[in-house]
Amino acid sequence: MTAAEDNAGAADVDGEEVRHVASLARVDLDEEEVERFAGQFADILEYFEALEAVPDVDADAELTNVMRPDEVREGLTQEEALRNAPETEDGRFKGPKVS
């Protein structure tokens, strides 16, 4: 049984849609992968359909700040911070140029 046959009745996802998503992600897929992912995408869409059936809950959420308070702590010295850097220049980290 193929992935497409296994997902009969699922949301229809065809190979063209899978190829489109793969091209957006810059991923090359062979035909077997396209077929398998079509079935998996259909399953995912079914999960979202099931979530839509869950009723909304009108409850006020208790929102509280769960962040810890800021506190000043001793940090690394410049020498300690740069010690394991592969390359430094004038007391700073040096990295490749980004265009």
MIDOSE-1310 file (N, C-alpha, C; in nm, 2 decimals, decimal comma, always signed):
residues 99
mtaa	+0,08/-0,12/+0,00/+0,00/+0,00/+0,00/+0,09/+0,12/+0,00; +0,06/+0,22/-0,09/+0,14/+0,34/-0,10/+0,09/+0,44/+0,01; +0,17/+0,54/+0,03/+0,14/+0,65/+0,12/+0,01/+0,72/+0,08; -0,01/+0,74/-0,05/-0,13/+0,80/-0,10/-0,25/+0,71/-0,08
edna	-0,24/+0,58/-0,10/-0,35/+0,49/-0,07/-0,38/+0,48/+0,08; -0,28/+0,49/+0,16/-0,29/+0,48/+0,30/-0,37/+0,60/+0,36; -0,37/+0,71/+0,28/-0,43/+0,83/+0,33/-0,56/+0,86/+0,25; -0,63/+0,76/+0,20/-0,75/+0,78/+0,13/-0,85/+0,85/+0,22
gaad	-0,92/+0,95/+0,17/-1,01/+1,02/+0,25/-0,95/+1,14/+0,32; -0,82/+1,14/+0,32/-0,75/+1,26/+0,39/-0,76/+1,38/+0,30; -0,72/+1,49/+0,35/-0,72/+1,61/+0,27/-0,63/+1,59/+0,15; -0,68/+1,62/+0,04/-0,61/+1,59/-0,09/-0,48/+1,68/-0,10
vdge	-0,37/+1,62/-0,10/-0,24/+1,70/-0,13/-0,18/+1,62/-0,24; -0,16/+1,69/-0,35/-0,10/+1,63/-0,47/+0,05/+1,65/-0,47; +0,11/+1,58/-0,56/+0,26/+1,59/-0,58/+0,31/+1,73/-0,62; +0,22/+1,80/-0,69/+0,26/+1,93/-0,73/+0,28/+2,03/-0,61
evrh	+0,18/+2,01/-0,52/+0,19/+2,10/-0,40/+0,32/+2,06/-0,31; +0,35/+1,93/-0,31/+0,47/+1,89/-0,23/+0,59/+1,94/-0,30; +0,60/+1,93/-0,43/+0,71/+1,99/-0,51/+0,73/+2,14/-0,48; +0,61/+2,21/-0,48/+0,62/+2,35/-0,46/+0,68/+2,38/-0,32
vasl	+0,63/+2,32/-0,22/+0,68/+2,34/-0,08/+0,83/+2,30/-0,08; +0,87/+2,19/-0,14/+1,01/+2,15/-0,14/+1,09/+2,26/-0,21; +1,04/+2,32/-0,32/+1,12/+2,42/-0,39/+1,14/+2,54/-0,30; +1,03/+2,58/-0,23/+1,04/+2,69/-0,14/+1,15/+2,67/-0,03
arvd	+1,16/+2,54/+0,01/+1,26/+2,50/+0,11/+1,39/+2,47/+0,05; +1,40/+2,48/-0,08/+1,52/+2,44/-0,16/+1,57/+2,30/-0,13; +1,47/+2,21/-0,13/+1,50/+2,07/-0,11/+1,46/+1,99/-0,23; +1,55/+1,90/-0,27/+1,53/+1,81/-0,39/+1,47/+1,68/-0,34
ldee	+1,35/+1,65/-0,40/+1,29/+1,52/-0,36/+1,27/+1,43/-0,48; +1,29/+1,30/-0,46/+1,26/+1,21/-0,57/+1,11/+1,17/-0,56; +1,06/+1,10/-0,66/+0,92/+1,07/-0,67/+0,87/+0,99/-0,55; +0,95/+0,90/-0,50/+0,91/+0,83/-0,38/+0,89/+0,92/-0,26
ever	+0,98/+1,01/-0,24/+0,97/+1,11/-0,13/+0,85/+1,20/-0,15; +0,82/+1,24/-0,28/+0,71/+1,33/-0,30/+0,58/+1,26/-0,26; +0,57/+1,13/-0,30/+0,45/+1,05/-0,27/+0,43/+1,03/-0,12; +0,54/+1,00/-0,05/+0,54/+0,98/+0,09/+0,50/+1,11/+0,17
fagq	+0,56/+1,23/+0,12/+0,53/+1,35/+0,19/+0,39/+1,40/+0,16; +0,34/+1,37/+0,04/+0,20/+1,40/+0,01/+0,11/+1,34/+0,12; +0,13/+1,21/+0,15/+0,05/+1,15/+0,25/+0,07/+1,21/+0,39; +0,20/+1,24/+0,42/+0,22/+1,31/+0,55/+0,16/+1,44/+0,56
fadi	+0,17/+1,52/+0,46/+0,11/+1,65/+0,46/-0,04/+1,64/+0,47; -0,10/+1,54/+0,41/-0,25/+1,52/+0,42/-0,28/+1,49/+0,57; -0,20/+1,41/+0,63/-0,22/+1,37/+0,77/-0,22/+1,50/+0,86; -0,12/+1,59/+0,83/-0,10/+1,71/+0,91/-0,23/+1,80/+0,89
leyf	-0,28/+1,81/+0,77/-0,40/+1,89/+0,75/-0,52/+1,83/+0,82; -0,53/+1,70/+0,83/-0,63/+1,64/+0,90/-0,62/+1,67/+1,05; -0,50/+1,68/+1,10/-0,49/+1,71/+1,24/-0,54/+1,86/+1,27; -0,51/+1,95/+1,18/-0,56/+2,08/+1,19/-0,71/+2,09/+1,18
eale	-0,77/+2,01/+1,09/-0,91/+2,00/+1,08/-0,97/+1,95/+1,22; -0,91/+1,86/+1,28/-0,95/+1,81/+1,41/-0,94/+1,92/+1,52; -0,84/+2,00/+1,51/-0,82/+2,11/+1,61/-0,93/+2,21/+1,59; -0,98/+2,23/+1,46/-1,08/+2,33/+1,44/-1,21/+2,29/+1,50
avpd	-1,23/+2,16/+1,52/-1,35/+2,11/+1,59/-1,36/+2,13/+1,74; -1,24/+2,16/+1,80/-1,24/+2,18/+1,94/-1,30/+2,32/+1,97; -1,40/+2,32/+2,07/-1,47/+2,45/+2,10/-1,37/+2,55/+2,16; -1,40/+2,67/+2,14/-1,32/+2,78/+2,20/-1,36/+2,79/+2,35
vdad	-1,26/+2,82/+2,43/-1,28/+2,84/+2,57/-1,28/+2,98/+2,61; -1,39/+3,03/+2,67/-1,39/+3,17/+2,71/-1,35/+3,18/+2,85; -1,22/+3,17/+2,88/-1,17/+3,18/+3,02/-1,06/+3,28/+3,02; -1,06/+3,36/+3,12/-0,95/+3,46/+3,13/-0,83/+3,39/+3,18
aelt	-0,72/+3,41/+3,11/-0,60/+3,34/+3,15/-0,53/+3,43/+3,25; -0,48/+3,37/+3,35/-0,41/+3,44/+3,46/-0,27/+3,47/+3,41; -0,24/+3,59/+3,37/-0,11/+3,62/+3,31/-0,03/+3,69/+3,42; +0,08/+3,62/+3,44/+0,18/+3,68/+3,54/+0,32/+3,67/+3,48
nvmr	+0,40/+3,76/+3,52/+0,53/+3,77/+3,47/+0,61/+3,66/+3,54; +0,66/+3,57/+3,45/+0,74/+3,46/+3,51/+0,89/+3,48/+3,49; +0,93/+3,59/+3,45/+1,07/+3,62/+3,43/+1,14/+3,65/+3,57; +1,26/+3,61/+3,58/+1,33/+3,64/+3,70/+1,38/+3,79/+3,70
pdev	+1,40/+3,85/+3,82/+1,45/+3,98/+3,82/+1,59/+3,99/+3,77; +1,62/+4,10/+3,71/+1,76/+4,12/+3,66/+1,85/+4,14/+3,78; +1,97/+4,08/+3,77/+2,07/+4,11/+3,87/+2,21/+4,11/+3,80; +2,29/+4,20/+3,85/+2,42/+4,22/+3,80/+2,51/+4,11/+3,85
regl	+2,58/+4,04/+3,76/+2,67/+3,93/+3,79/+2,81/+3,96/+3,73; +2,91/+3,90/+3,79/+3,04/+3,91/+3,73/+3,05/+3,84/+3,60; +3,10/+3,90/+3,50/+3,11/+3,84/+3,37/+3,26/+3,81/+3,34; +3,28/+3,77/+3,21/+3,42/+3,74/+3,17/+3,49/+3,86/+3,14
tqee	+3,62/+3,85/+3,16/+3,71/+3,96/+3,12/+3,73/+3,95/+2,97; +3,77/+4,06/+2,91/+3,80/+4,06/+2,77/+3,89/+3,95/+2,73; +3,99/+3,93/+2,80/+4,09/+3,82/+2,77/+4,03/+3,68/+2,78; +3,94/+3,66/+2,88/+3,88/+3,53/+2,90/+3,78/+3,51/+2,78
alrn	+3,71/+3,61/+2,74/+3,61/+3,60/+2,63/+3,68/+3,57/+2,50; +3,79/+3,62/+2,48/+3,86/+3,60/+2,35/+3,96/+3,48/+2,35; +3,98/+3,42/+2,46/+4,08/+3,32/+2,48/+4,06/+3,21/+2,37; +3,94/+3,16/+2,35/+3,92/+3,05/+2,26/+3,87/+3,09/+2,12
apet	+3,87/+3,22/+2,09/+3,82/+3,26/+1,96/+3,92/+3,22/+1,86; +3,88/+3,17/+1,74/+3,97/+3,13/+1,64/+4,05/+3,25/+1,58; +3,99/+3,37/+1,58/+4,06/+3,48/+1,53/+4,01/+3,61/+1,60; +4,10/+3,70/+1,64/+4,07/+3,83/+1,70/+4,14/+3,94/+1,63
edgr	+4,10/+4,06/+1,65/+4,16/+4,18/+1,59/+4,13/+4,29/+1,68; +4,24/+4,36/+1,73/+4,23/+4,48/+1,82/+4,14/+4,45/+1,94; +4,15/+4,33/+2,00/+4,07/+4,30/+2,12/+3,93/+4,27/+2,09; +3,89/+4,23/+1,97/+3,76/+4,20/+1,93/+3,75/+4,07/+1,86
fkgp	+3,64/+4,00/+1,86/+3,62/+3,88/+1,78/+3,63/+3,92/+1,63; +3,69/+3,84/+1,55/+3,69/+3,86/+1,41/+3,63/+3,75/+1,34; +3,54/+3,78/+1,25/+3,46/+3,67/+1,17/+3,47/+3,70/+1,03; +3,42/+3,61/+0,94/+3,42/+3,63/+0,80/+3,33/+3,75/+0,76
kvs	+3,36/+3,81/+0,65/+3,28/+3,92/+0,60/+3,15/+3,87/+0,55; +3,04/+3,94/+0,57/+2,91/+3,90/+0,53/+2,87/+4,00/+0,42; +2,83/+3,95/+0,31/+2,79/+4,04/+0,20/+2,64/+4,06/+0,19
